[in-house]
Structures are given as C-alpha cells and as structure tokens.
Amino acid sequence: MKQKIIISERQVKWLSKLLEQNNEEGKTLRAYSFDWDDNIVNMPTLIRMVKYENGKWVPTQVSTEEFSKVRNDKNYKLDDDAFYNFREEKEFIKDLKKAIKNESFAPSFDKFKEALIYANPVSIITARGHQPITLRKGMDLIISRTFNEEELSDMLTNIQQTYPETKYLTPDKTLEVYLDSIEYHPVSSIEFADKFGIEHTSAVNPEENKKLAFRSYVGKVIDGANKMVNSKYNKLSIGFSDDDLGNVNAMVNYIKDELQYEFPEMSFIVYDTSEGGYGKIIIKKG
C-alpha cells in the first residue's frame, strides 16, 4: 500500500530555495556582504554635528540615514568626537536591542536573515568603528531575538551540512563555528587599520576602506569554496548591499574597473538600499 507523503509549507519553501540555488547548470555558491546601519537594521545611533544656521554653527545630531545625505553639505560639519557612539560596545548593544524591540528592520534584513539560515558565506562591512567582536555579539543578539525555532533548526542543519567539523557538536558550538567564519569589518576601527596596514581614519568617507574590505572578502570566498562539503560549485556569486549611494556607486565602479578582471570567476551583484529601496545592479563583464 502506497503512503502519502505530506510536505509542510516550510519544507516546500526550503525545497524551492534548494532547487533555485542548485539549478540545471550546476551549483552556485552565493556569498553576501552587508552594510549594517539602515541596510540590515535601522539603528537609532546618532552622529554629533554642527549646522550653520542664521550666521552661526549650532550643535545638532543626525541619524545615519540623514548623514548619508548631508555629509558633503557645506552647511554641516562634524562636531568633536562625532562618532563616539559608533565605537562604544555598550551603545551598540543598547541601540540594537531597541531597534529589534521596535522591529526597526532595514531593506536587506530579510536577505540577511535568509543568508544566515542557509549558512551562506557572509561578511559585515560597516563604517562603524567598533571592535569586530562587538559586531559578532550583535549577530548573536539578532539570532536569539528574531529567529523562531524552525528557522534556527534549519540554520543548524545547513551549517552541519556545510561545515563537517560541526557534525557532532552541540547546537551552541555549531552556531559558534559558523558565526566565527563570518568576516566583520568595521572599517573606521583601529583594528581594521592595523589588519590592513593603513592609516586609521574616521567614518566620514568610508568608500575606500569598504572597497579594501570587500576585495579581501571576495578573495576569501574564492579560496574557501572548495573547502566546504558541498564543494562541487561551478559558479560563484557575491552580493554587496549598502544604503549609502556614495558607497554603492563607488563599489559599482570598483567592480567594473578592477574586481571583475581580478576575479573573473566571480559574478557580482550590488544592492542599492538607499531611500529605503532595494535596487539590484548586476555587474556584467566586458
């Protein structure tokens, strides 16, 4: 007697995604690089500035979204220690908890969450100046407070399928292996400057440091592709998402002018989340 196989809605979605990622032409390893503020989460962290009004400079504070629009405005200047709140761990954790409580998620949050559930290679490239471990703690917080049991179970299963060393580990240790594999690049931090042997700079114009971080990450993805269990990939794809149009344009030009020639095996996609949107820019070779 034949038995009916009942597949839940969640399993249907999982199978559909699996088929999408493993199409007839072969498997594609999909990696992602995410900016943090206003891209993954709308953080309430404020930047200290002064604004020219009625013939004098007046202290003010602006959000990261506002800063992306006024950072080159002659009527705005950075105040002393303008990015203090973007270096302190306690401020980061406090603001992230507040954003999660208010469900203040940005345009790339769903794609970010999906990438984690499927245990894709991921990097965080942000203009913040925290220590990398602070961003790592933020990842733990997002998972513990926004993932339901099914999502966490799927994520652990995918991690174990991708990272063989996690096969006999506890769920906590399995999650730790994956989160430790993620690259955390707060590009205005002292740690970032030391790692790449460059001069320590502020978060005013992070484009150059973001390009440096992204290039490093692309190289890591390519080097690590064949070390994974599901290593029979014949395609590599990497996405970069950012809400700052200056960063988006700088990265598009960098990929077109340099990276697509340096890494011809990689397909590049840039996601423009400025103005709260989600524009997809596919970089074509040639």
Backbone as CSV, one residue per row, in Angstrom:
resi,resn,N_x,N_y,N_z,CA_x,CA_y,CA_z,C_x,C_y,C_z
1,MET,0.847,-1.199,0.000,0.000,0.000,0.000,0.880,1.245,0.000
2,LYS,0.612,2.129,-0.918,1.415,3.337,-1.019,1.001,4.329,0.067
3,GLN,2.010,4.992,0.628,1.745,6.003,1.648,1.853,7.392,1.038
4,LYS,0.997,8.276,1.485,1.076,9.656,1.042,2.202,10.371,1.788
5,ILE,2.939,11.139,1.055,4.000,11.939,1.675,3.483,13.363,1.826
6,ILE,3.371,13.784,3.046,2.850,15.116,3.327,4.023,16.062,3.581
7,ILE,4.083,17.108,2.802,5.168,18.088,2.932,4.583,19.394,3.463
8,SER,5.200,19.893,4.510,4.715,21.136,5.111,5.053,22.327,4.223
9,GLU,4.404,23.444,4.499,4.679,24.668,3.737,6.136,25.083,3.896
10,ARG,6.670,24.919,5.088,8.068,25.273,5.331,9.000,24.408,4.497
11,GLN,8.683,23.106,4.386,9.516,22.209,3.587,9.440,22.543,2.103
12,VAL,8.253,22.952,1.654,8.093,23.353,0.261,8.983,24.551,-0.041
13,LYS,8.985,25.536,0.861,9.815,26.721,0.684,11.291,26.343,0.669
14,TRP,11.662,25.423,1.555,13.065,25.004,1.643,13.495,24.298,0.357
15,LEU,12.623,23.398,-0.134,12.939,22.675,-1.359,13.005,23.612,-2.557
16,SER,12.099,24.582,-2.596,12.099,25.558,-3.691,13.387,26.350,-3.708
17,LYS,13.832,26.748,-2.514,15.072,27.513,-2.426,16.260,26.650,-2.824
18,LEU,16.215,25.376,-2.417,17.302,24.464,-2.757,17.402,24.273,-4.264
19,LEU,16.250,24.121,-4.901,16.238,23.967,-6.355,16.726,25.229,-7.052
20,GLU,16.371,26.372,-6.473,16.805,27.643,-7.054,18.312,27.778,-6.993
21,GLN,18.904,27.374,-5.862,20.342,27.508,-5.691,21.123,26.422,-6.436
22,ASN,20.465,25.309,-6.734,21.130,24.222,-7.451,20.380,23.963,-8.752
23,ASN,20.562,24.846,-9.708,19.807,24.753,-10.950,20.450,23.764,-11.910
24,GLU,19.870,23.655,-13.093,20.328,22.663,-14.062,21.765,22.906,-14.497
25,GLU,22.198,24.130,-14.448,23.541,24.444,-14.923,24.602,24.130,-13.874
26,GLY,24.187,23.722,-12.683,25.130,23.411,-11.632,24.923,24.279,-10.418
27,LYS,25.715,24.034,-9.398,25.554,24.733,-8.139,26.250,26.090,-8.159
28,THR,25.597,27.038,-7.528,26.184,28.361,-7.388,26.417,28.640,-5.911
29,LEU,27.644,28.951,-5.561,27.944,29.362,-4.198,27.616,30.843,-4.084
30,ARG,26.669,31.161,-3.243,26.221,32.541,-3.098,26.754,33.116,-1.789
31,ALA,27.532,34.174,-1.905,28.087,34.858,-0.743,27.508,36.265,-0.686
32,TYR,27.508,36.839,0.501,26.896,38.152,0.685,27.744,39.027,1.594
33,SER,27.736,40.312,1.270,28.383,41.311,2.116,27.359,42.394,2.442
34,PHE,27.171,42.658,3.723,26.132,43.585,4.161,26.702,44.767,4.936
35,ASP,26.263,45.961,4.581,26.419,47.115,5.451,25.442,46.925,6.614
36,TRP,25.703,47.591,7.741,24.857,47.384,8.931,23.720,48.407,9.021
37,ASP,24.087,49.670,9.265,23.082,50.696,9.546,22.209,51.008,8.336
38,ASP,20.893,51.007,8.549,19.909,51.360,7.517,19.935,50.415,6.325
39,ASN,20.627,49.298,6.487,20.672,48.260,5.459,20.164,46.946,6.034
40,ILE,20.709,46.557,7.200,20.184,45.415,7.942,19.195,45.898,9.002
41,VAL,19.651,46.860,9.799,18.846,47.369,10.908,18.876,48.894,10.897
42,ASN,17.742,49.500,11.197,17.676,50.959,11.359,18.045,51.293,12.803
43,MET,19.317,51.491,13.032,19.816,51.769,14.379,19.505,53.213,14.766
44,PRO,19.162,53.463,16.039,18.874,54.826,16.476,20.114,55.630,16.869
45,THR,21.306,55.098,16.596,22.557,55.772,16.947,22.684,57.093,16.198
46,LEU,23.064,58.163,16.920,23.151,59.498,16.334,24.599,59.971,16.204
47,ILE,24.844,60.784,15.176,26.159,61.365,14.897,26.147,62.822,15.339
48,ARG,27.179,63.235,16.035,27.271,64.611,16.528,27.816,65.525,15.441
49,MET,27.042,66.560,15.096,27.453,67.504,14.070,27.136,68.930,14.509
50,VAL,27.576,69.893,13.716,27.154,71.284,13.876,26.593,71.746,12.537
51,LYS,25.530,72.534,12.606,24.852,73.009,11.402,24.888,74.529,11.356
52,TYR,25.174,75.066,10.177,25.250,76.515,10.017,23.839,77.093,9.835
53,GLU,23.401,77.871,10.821,22.071,78.459,10.800,22.125,79.905,11.285
54,ASN,21.520,80.772,10.537,21.418,82.184,10.934,22.776,82.787,11.306
55,GLY,23.772,82.461,10.502,25.087,83.061,10.680,25.958,82.443,11.751
56,LYS,25.564,81.313,12.325,26.402,80.677,13.345,26.252,79.149,13.281
57,TRP,27.255,78.460,13.861,27.255,76.997,13.879,26.543,76.511,15.136
58,VAL,25.519,75.693,14.941,24.676,75.212,16.029,24.828,73.693,16.182
59,PRO,25.068,73.204,17.412,25.181,71.749,17.625,23.887,71.029,17.237
60,THR,24.050,69.877,16.613,22.893,69.063,16.243,23.326,67.604,16.196
61,GLN,22.374,66.705,16.113,22.665,65.287,15.954,21.823,64.750,14.799
62,VAL,22.428,63.880,14.008,21.710,63.333,12.853,21.808,61.810,12.864
63,SER,20.813,61.174,12.266,20.825,59.716,12.119,21.792,59.336,11.010
64,THR,22.097,58.054,10.911,22.984,57.593,9.837,22.339,57.819,8.470
65,GLU,21.020,57.693,8.401,20.329,57.947,7.138,20.467,59.409,6.727
66,GLU,20.303,60.313,7.702,20.454,61.747,7.414,21.893,62.074,7.048
67,PHE,22.838,61.422,7.743,24.251,61.699,7.500,24.655,61.352,6.075
68,SER,24.083,60.274,5.537,24.419,59.876,4.163,24.019,60.958,3.162
69,LYS,23.086,61.818,3.563,22.615,62.877,2.660,23.340,64.209,2.879
70,VAL,23.810,64.461,4.115,24.391,65.781,4.419,25.899,65.748,4.627
71,ARG,26.526,64.584,4.505,27.957,64.509,4.840,28.829,65.369,3.932
72,ASN,28.345,65.708,2.738,29.090,66.595,1.840,28.432,67.968,1.702
73,ASP,27.495,68.246,2.602,26.790,69.532,2.610,27.656,70.562,3.355
74,LYS,27.921,71.701,2.725,28.777,72.732,3.325,28.180,73.333,4.592
75,ASN,26.891,73.144,4.798,26.231,73.700,5.982,26.308,72.775,7.195
76,TYR,26.982,71.638,7.023,27.147,70.694,8.132,28.629,70.382,8.323
77,LYS,29.039,70.272,9.582,30.392,69.845,9.916,30.317,68.867,11.081
78,LEU,31.300,67.991,11.147,31.365,67.071,12.271,31.737,67.811,13.541
79,ASP,31.080,67.478,14.635,31.420,68.038,15.938,32.582,67.242,16.528
80,ASP,33.098,67.702,17.655,34.179,66.980,18.316,33.725,65.569,18.692
81,ASP,34.586,64.588,18.390,34.288,63.182,18.674,32.909,62.799,18.154
82,ALA,32.655,63.124,16.899,31.335,62.949,16.290,30.851,61.504,16.308
83,PHE,31.786,60.545,16.217,31.384,59.141,16.079,31.608,58.334,17.359
84,TYR,31.590,59.020,18.497,31.799,58.338,19.778,30.844,57.153,19.939
85,ASN,29.568,57.366,19.650,28.560,56.317,19.829,28.742,55.144,18.874
86,PHE,29.572,55.340,17.843,29.804,54.287,16.857,31.069,53.483,17.155
87,ARG,31.657,53.740,18.339,32.825,52.973,18.770,32.562,52.173,20.041
88,GLU,31.605,52.627,20.843,31.369,52.031,22.143,30.437,50.822,22.058
89,GLU,30.882,49.709,22.622,30.080,48.481,22.552,28.746,48.624,23.278
90,LYS,28.757,49.251,24.443,27.509,49.357,25.214,26.453,50.148,24.449
91,GLU,26.876,51.157,23.686,25.932,51.939,22.886,25.376,51.094,21.739
92,PHE,26.238,50.284,21.136,25.817,49.421,20.027,24.773,48.410,20.490
93,ILE,25.057,47.725,21.592,24.136,46.708,22.105,22.821,47.351,22.537
94,LYS,22.900,48.499,23.200,21.683,49.197,23.642,20.821,49.591,22.451
95,ASP,21.448,50.164,21.422,20.700,50.613,20.240,20.146,49.434,19.442
96,LEU,20.905,48.340,19.369,20.426,47.172,18.639,19.226,46.547,19.339
97,LYS,19.278,46.455,20.657,18.137,45.920,21.409,16.894,46.773,21.173
98,LYS,17.081,48.084,21.154,15.956,48.998,20.931,15.391,48.809,19.518
99,ALA,16.277,48.691,18.523,15.832,48.512,17.140,15.069,47.200,16.970
100,ILE,15.569,46.129,17.585,14.900,44.830,17.488,13.539,44.880,18.174
101,LYS,13.485,45.486,19.338,12.219,45.605,20.067,11.178,46.344,19.244
102,ASN,11.618,47.375,18.536,10.708,48.182,17.710,10.517,47.600,16.308
103,GLU,11.158,46.435,16.055,11.121,45.803,14.725,11.523,46.797,13.640
104,SER,12.578,47.534,13.947,13.056,48.568,13.031,14.092,47.967,12.077
105,PHE,13.599,47.124,11.183,14.483,46.415,10.260,14.554,47.137,8.918
106,ALA,15.736,47.084,8.313,16.010,47.823,7.080,15.804,46.918,5.853
107,PRO,15.944,47.479,4.630,15.598,46.727,3.409,16.294,45.386,3.211
108,SER,17.538,45.231,3.688,18.265,43.973,3.455,18.078,42.948,4.568
109,PHE,17.258,43.262,5.566,17.153,42.362,6.713,16.689,40.963,6.315
110,ASP,15.670,40.871,5.475,15.160,39.555,5.081,16.210,38.748,4.322
111,LYS,16.943,39.396,3.418,18.000,38.702,2.673,19.144,38.307,3.610
112,PHE,19.461,39.162,4.569,20.479,38.884,5.574,20.086,37.648,6.391
113,LYS,18.855,37.633,6.834,18.364,36.513,7.631,18.368,35.218,6.809
114,GLU,17.949,35.309,5.565,17.948,34.153,4.670,19.357,33.613,4.467
115,ALA,20.326,34.513,4.288,21.713,34.093,4.097,22.228,33.330,5.312
116,LEU,21.845,33.774,6.508,22.269,33.080,7.723,21.597,31.715,7.831
117,ILE,20.316,31.655,7.549,19.592,30.387,7.642,20.205,29.342,6.713
118,TYR,20.633,29.754,5.522,21.230,28.819,4.565,22.737,28.676,4.754
119,ALA,23.255,29.288,5.812,24.683,29.180,6.143,25.576,29.603,4.990
120,ASN,25.120,30.614,4.251,25.949,31.153,3.171,27.154,31.889,3.746
121,PRO,28.226,32.021,2.977,29.322,32.891,3.406,28.818,34.329,3.518
122,VAL,29.156,34.988,4.605,28.657,36.338,4.876,29.780,37.198,5.435
123,SER,29.743,38.486,5.094,30.616,39.456,5.752,29.803,40.689,6.103
124,ILE,30.244,41.377,7.137,29.657,42.656,7.535,30.704,43.732,7.267
125,ILE,30.373,44.682,6.400,31.289,45.780,6.083,30.569,47.080,6.421
126,THR,30.942,47.679,7.528,30.250,48.847,8.052,31.227,49.975,8.345
127,ALA,30.751,51.199,8.275,31.587,52.360,8.582,31.793,52.526,10.079
128,ARG,31.137,51.735,10.885,31.290,51.841,12.333,32.734,51.579,12.761
129,GLY,33.051,51.996,13.995,34.413,51.862,14.485,34.554,50.945,15.682
130,HIS,33.578,50.064,15.885,33.644,49.114,16.987,34.740,48.084,16.758
131,GLN,35.055,47.338,17.803,35.891,46.168,17.629,35.064,45.107,16.903
132,PRO,35.698,44.273,16.080,34.947,43.230,15.368,34.098,42.353,16.283
133,ILE,34.586,42.069,17.487,33.846,41.209,18.409,32.505,41.823,18.788
134,THR,32.408,43.141,18.744,31.141,43.802,19.055,30.087,43.462,18.001
135,LEU,30.473,43.483,16.731,29.550,43.100,15.662,29.172,41.626,15.794
136,ARG,30.130,40.812,16.196,29.860,39.377,16.414,28.788,39.199,17.491
137,LYS,28.856,39.974,18.550,27.845,39.908,19.606,26.486,40.371,19.085
138,GLY,26.514,41.327,18.163,25.273,41.780,17.554,24.596,40.672,16.763
139,MET,25.390,39.839,16.101,24.836,38.711,15.354,24.129,37.737,16.301
140,ASP,24.761,37.442,17.427,24.140,36.572,18.423,22.801,37.140,18.878
141,LEU,22.775,38.446,19.073,21.562,39.106,19.557,20.435,39.020,18.531
142,ILE,20.759,39.264,17.272,19.743,39.190,16.215,19.179,37.776,16.103
143,ILE,20.046,36.775,16.137,19.583,35.388,16.013,18.710,34.990,17.199
144,SER,19.158,35.325,18.399,18.418,34.914,19.597,17.070,35.618,19.725
145,ARG,16.945,36.814,19.142,15.723,37.591,19.341,14.807,37.691,18.125
146,THR,15.286,37.238,16.961,14.429,37.352,15.767,14.195,36.024,15.049
147,PHE,14.970,34.987,15.350,14.786,33.686,14.708,13.804,32.847,15.518
148,ASN,12.823,32.240,14.829,11.952,31.307,15.528,12.609,29.925,15.554
149,GLU,11.969,28.952,16.196,12.567,27.629,16.376,12.831,26.936,15.043
150,GLU,11.897,27.054,14.121,12.067,26.408,12.817,13.232,27.011,12.045
151,GLU,13.350,28.332,12.073,14.444,29.000,11.364,15.793,28.613,11.961
152,LEU,15.857,28.558,13.278,17.101,28.179,13.938,17.457,26.725,13.637
153,SER,16.437,25.852,13.622,16.675,24.445,13.308,17.195,24.276,11.884
154,ASP,16.585,24.991,10.937,17.045,24.936,9.545,18.474,25.449,9.422
155,MET,18.772,26.511,10.143,20.111,27.094,10.094,21.148,26.098,10.609
156,LEU,20.872,25.447,11.728,21.809,24.477,12.298,22.019,23.295,11.353
157,THR,20.940,22.848,10.710,21.048,21.751,9.741,21.950,22.141,8.579
158,ASN,21.755,23.337,8.069,22.562,23.807,6.936,24.020,24.019,7.316
159,ILE,24.261,24.484,8.529,25.647,24.645,8.996,26.337,23.287,9.046
160,GLN,25.649,22.280,9.586,26.245,20.954,9.709,26.504,20.321,8.347
161,GLN,25.663,20.638,7.367,25.869,20.114,6.023,27.047,20.789,5.324
162,THR,27.313,22.024,5.718,28.358,22.806,5.054,29.700,22.723,5.762
163,TYR,29.667,22.626,7.086,30.895,22.590,7.887,30.990,21.237,8.585
164,PRO,31.769,20.291,8.036,31.813,18.925,8.569,32.277,18.843,10.016
165,GLU,33.067,19.807,10.466,33.579,19.764,11.833,32.496,19.989,12.882
166,THR,31.301,20.377,12.435,30.213,20.641,13.388,29.292,19.436,13.579
167,LYS,29.572,18.347,12.886,28.640,17.211,12.859,28.264,16.707,14.243
168,TYR,29.213,16.635,15.166,28.947,16.074,16.489,28.973,17.141,17.587
169,LEU,28.877,18.393,17.188,28.898,19.468,18.175,27.496,19.786,18.688
170,THR,27.440,20.445,19.825,26.166,20.908,20.363,25.646,22.047,19.486
171,PRO,24.346,22.353,19.550,23.811,23.472,18.758,24.556,24.774,18.994
172,ASP,24.888,25.080,20.242,25.598,26.332,20.543,26.977,26.359,19.886
173,LYS,27.685,25.249,19.949,29.022,25.175,19.353,28.940,25.186,17.826
174,THR,27.896,24.572,17.289,27.697,24.572,15.833,27.491,25.995,15.333
175,LEU,26.634,26.729,16.032,26.370,28.121,15.675,27.637,28.964,15.807
176,GLU,28.420,28.675,16.817,29.660,29.418,17.059,30.634,29.260,15.901
177,VAL,30.753,28.041,15.368,31.661,27.788,14.249,31.275,28.657,13.056
178,TYR,29.980,28.694,12.751,29.533,29.475,11.595,29.726,30.966,11.813
179,LEU,29.303,31.473,12.964,29.405,32.914,13.215,30.863,33.368,13.278
180,ASP,31.740,32.484,13.714,33.168,32.820,13.726,33.760,32.827,12.319
181,SER,33.086,32.172,11.361,33.582,32.159,9.979,33.235,33.446,9.235
182,ILE,32.303,34.200,9.782,31.876,35.451,9.151,32.956,36.514,9.331
183,GLU,33.169,37.332,8.300,34.143,38.418,8.402,33.444,39.678,8.887
184,TYR,34.008,40.287,9.910,33.454,41.512,10.484,34.433,42.649,10.225
185,HIS,34.011,43.611,9.405,34.890,44.711,9.016,34.284,46.065,9.396
186,PRO,34.503,46.528,10.629,34.150,47.906,10.973,35.279,48.814,10.464
187,VAL,35.092,49.423,9.303,36.222,49.965,8.544,36.831,51.237,9.121
188,SER,36.189,51.851,10.124,36.812,53.010,10.753,37.397,52.663,12.124
189,SER,37.579,51.370,12.376,38.153,50.927,13.646,39.677,50.868,13.565
190,ILE,40.300,50.938,14.717,41.751,50.798,14.796,42.160,49.397,14.358
191,GLU,41.343,48.395,14.716,41.640,47.009,14.355,41.676,46.827,12.838
192,PHE,40.769,47.501,12.135,40.751,47.396,10.675,42.012,48.018,10.085
193,ALA,42.389,49.190,10.592,43.592,49.860,10.093,44.831,49.004,10.319
194,ASP,44.908,48.394,11.502,46.057,47.541,11.813,46.085,46.295,10.926
195,LYS,44.928,45.702,10.691,44.852,44.478,9.893,45.324,44.705,8.466
196,PHE,44.954,45.854,7.898,45.273,46.114,6.502,46.481,47.045,6.329
197,GLY,47.099,47.415,7.440,48.307,48.222,7.359,48.091,49.595,6.767
198,ILE,46.978,50.248,7.147,46.647,51.572,6.625,46.509,52.561,7.765
199,GLU,46.426,53.832,7.412,46.245,54.874,8.415,44.818,54.822,8.959
200,HIS,44.697,54.974,10.268,43.377,54.966,10.890,42.615,56.232,10.497
201,THR,41.393,56.058,9.970,40.578,57.186,9.531,39.213,57.142,10.184
202,SER,38.468,58.252,10.070,37.116,58.313,10.630,36.127,57.715,9.644
203,ALA,34.837,57.778,10.020,33.779,57.195,9.185,33.198,58.204,8.201
204,VAL,33.864,59.358,8.015,33.299,60.397,7.157,33.155,59.916,5.721
205,ASN,34.231,59.387,5.162,34.203,58.900,3.777,34.759,57.471,3.756
206,PRO,33.896,56.493,4.001,34.373,55.113,4.169,34.546,54.330,2.873
207,GLU,34.322,54.965,1.719,34.297,54.214,0.460,35.573,53.411,0.216
208,GLU,36.731,54.045,0.412,37.992,53.370,0.100,38.217,52.165,1.000
209,ASN,37.929,52.324,2.285,38.112,51.206,3.203,37.107,50.084,2.936
210,LYS,35.908,50.450,2.517,34.920,49.418,2.184,35.371,48.627,0.956
211,LYS,35.976,49.308,0.001,36.491,48.605,-1.172,37.606,47.638,-0.766
212,LEU,38.457,48.067,0.132,39.548,47.229,0.611,39.003,45.987,1.311
213,ALA,37.991,46.187,2.157,37.389,45.074,2.885,36.699,44.108,1.932
214,PHE,36.001,44.647,0.943,35.251,43.799,0.007,36.197,42.955,-0.842
215,ARG,37.274,43.559,-1.304,38.244,42.802,-2.095,38.818,41.645,-1.281
216,SER,39.136,41.903,-0.025,39.659,40.859,0.847,38.647,39.731,1.010
217,TYR,37.386,40.105,1.146,36.340,39.108,1.344,36.125,38.261,0.089
218,VAL,36.139,38.893,-1.070,35.988,38.141,-2.327,37.085,37.080,-2.432
219,GLY,38.305,37.469,-2.120,39.412,36.519,-2.159,39.207,35.368,-1.195
220,LYS,38.674,35.661,-0.016,38.430,34.615,0.977,37.360,33.641,0.491
221,VAL,36.299,34.169,-0.123,35.227,33.309,-0.623,35.762,32.350,-1.681
222,ILE,36.553,32.867,-2.596,37.106,32.026,-3.665,38.046,30.964,-3.088
223,ASP,38.897,31.368,-2.154,39.844,30.423,-1.554,39.133,29.335,-0.750
224,GLY,38.012,29.713,-0.119,37.330,28.762,0.752,36.280,27.906,0.087
225,ALA,35.933,28.190,-1.155,34.824,27.485,-1.818,35.035,25.976,-1.851
226,ASN,36.231,25.533,-2.176,36.481,24.101,-2.316,36.732,23.388,-0.990
227,LYS,36.743,24.140,0.115,36.959,23.525,1.415,35.637,23.131,2.073
228,MET,34.527,23.514,1.455,33.223,23.217,2.019,32.768,21.833,1.567
229,VAL,31.846,21.242,2.320,31.352,19.906,1.997,30.710,19.893,0.627
230,ASN,29.798,20.831,0.383,29.155,20.944,-0.923,30.079,21.732,-1.846
231,SER,31.189,21.106,-2.220,32.254,21.848,-2.893,32.197,21.790,-4.414
232,LYS,31.219,21.093,-4.981,31.172,20.959,-6.439,30.420,22.136,-7.068
233,TYR,30.901,23.324,-6.754,30.306,24.525,-7.325,30.979,24.841,-8.653
234,ASN,30.179,25.181,-9.641,30.780,25.634,-10.895,30.481,27.110,-11.142
235,LYS,29.860,27.744,-10.144,29.591,29.177,-10.224,29.792,29.818,-8.860
236,LEU,30.261,31.033,-8.885,30.421,31.809,-7.659,29.726,33.149,-7.845
237,SER,28.951,33.545,-6.850,28.235,34.814,-6.916,28.369,35.521,-5.577
238,ILE,28.585,36.826,-5.626,28.694,37.584,-4.383,27.899,38.878,-4.502
239,GLY,27.162,39.190,-3.442,26.359,40.403,-3.421,26.866,41.381,-2.381
240,PHE,26.830,42.660,-2.719,27.217,43.736,-1.801,26.015,44.653,-1.648
241,SER,25.572,44.906,-0.421,24.424,45.791,-0.220,24.782,46.925,0.729
242,ASP,24.304,48.116,0.392,24.605,49.319,1.180,23.504,50.342,0.936
243,ASP,23.226,51.152,1.965,22.172,52.162,1.833,22.714,53.522,1.418
244,ASP,24.032,53.695,1.471,24.640,54.971,1.127,24.963,54.980,-0.359
245,LEU,24.359,55.902,-1.089,24.526,55.937,-2.543,25.981,56.163,-2.933
246,GLY,26.721,56.912,-2.116,28.142,57.116,-2.390,28.909,55.813,-2.342
247,ASN,28.608,54.978,-1.341,29.254,53.668,-1.241,28.835,52.747,-2.379
248,VAL,27.547,52.804,-2.732,27.032,51.967,-3.820,27.733,52.301,-5.130
249,ASN,27.778,53.584,-5.473,28.404,53.996,-6.738,29.898,53.678,-6.753
250,ALA,30.553,53.905,-5.612,31.989,53.608,-5.533,32.241,52.123,-5.744
251,MET,31.384,51.262,-5.166,31.587,49.824,-5.295,31.272,49.344,-6.707
252,VAL,30.228,49.888,-7.327,29.899,49.509,-8.701,31.077,49.823,-9.627
253,ASN,31.638,51.010,-9.483,32.772,51.408,-10.328,34.007,50.558,-10.036
254,TYR,34.222,50.238,-8.773,35.373,49.423,-8.382,35.272,48.022,-8.986
255,ILE,34.077,47.455,-8.954,33.873,46.127,-9.532,34.073,46.169,-11.047
256,LYS,33.486,47.175,-11.683,33.599,47.289,-13.144,35.035,47.517,-13.591
257,ASP,35.746,48.355,-12.846,37.090,48.748,-13.273,38.171,47.752,-12.878
258,GLU,37.959,47.053,-11.751,39.045,46.215,-11.236,38.639,44.783,-10.876
259,LEU,37.671,44.637,-9.985,37.413,43.317,-9.418,36.957,42.281,-10.432
260,GLN,36.148,42.669,-11.406,35.673,41.676,-12.370,36.808,41.122,-13.225
261,TYR,37.904,41.869,-13.333,39.069,41.393,-14.087,40.020,40.599,-13.181
262,GLU,40.109,41.016,-11.929,40.969,40.310,-10.983,40.362,38.965,-10.588
263,PHE,39.015,38.919,-10.515,38.321,37.695,-10.126,37.281,37.336,-11.199
264,PRO,37.720,36.893,-12.377,36.794,36.630,-13.488,35.820,35.489,-13.217
265,GLU,36.152,34.619,-12.241,35.264,33.501,-11.929,34.073,33.921,-11.078
266,MET,34.070,35.134,-10.591,33.035,35.607,-9.683,32.014,36.486,-10.405
267,SER,30.724,36.249,-10.113,29.658,37.138,-10.581,29.334,38.118,-9.453
268,PHE,29.169,39.388,-9.806,28.951,40.429,-8.800,27.563,41.052,-8.934
269,ILE,26.923,41.250,-7.788,25.637,41.946,-7.729,25.718,42.983,-6.612
270,VAL,25.303,44.204,-6.906,25.270,45.268,-5.901,23.809,45.617,-5.633
271,TYR,23.460,45.693,-4.355,22.090,46.035,-3.955,22.084,47.443,-3.363
272,ASP,21.333,48.318,-3.989,21.212,49.711,-3.565,19.974,49.848,-2.681
273,THR,20.195,50.061,-1.372,19.064,50.194,-0.451,18.882,51.629,0.028
274,SER,19.428,52.577,-0.723,19.221,53.984,-0.380,17.749,54.341,-0.542
275,GLU,17.313,55.332,0.194,15.917,55.785,0.158,14.946,54.660,0.537
276,GLY,15.441,53.675,1.285,14.574,52.600,1.739,14.190,51.608,0.669
277,GLY,14.851,51.661,-0.497,14.528,50.764,-1.601,15.388,49.529,-1.604
278,TYR,15.310,48.785,-2.709,16.105,47.568,-2.838,16.416,47.340,-4.310
279,GLY,17.264,48.207,-4.855,17.623,48.114,-6.269,18.731,47.105,-6.497
280,LYS,18.607,46.309,-7.521,19.566,45.256,-7.838,20.363,45.638,-9.074
281,ILE,21.692,45.702,-8.915,22.573,46.071,-10.012,23.483,44.888,-10.329
282,ILE,23.267,44.253,-11.470,24.096,43.122,-11.881,25.261,43.647,-12.716
283,ILE,26.469,43.350,-12.281,27.657,43.821,-12.988,28.011,42.807,-14.074
284,LYS,27.890,43.230,-15.323,28.197,42.342,-16.439,29.620,42.564,-16.914
285,LYS,30.284,41.487,-17.233,31.681,41.559,-17.674,31.784,42.209,-19.049
286,GLY,32.905,42.902,-19.261,33.157,43.480,-20.568,32.755,44.921,-20.679
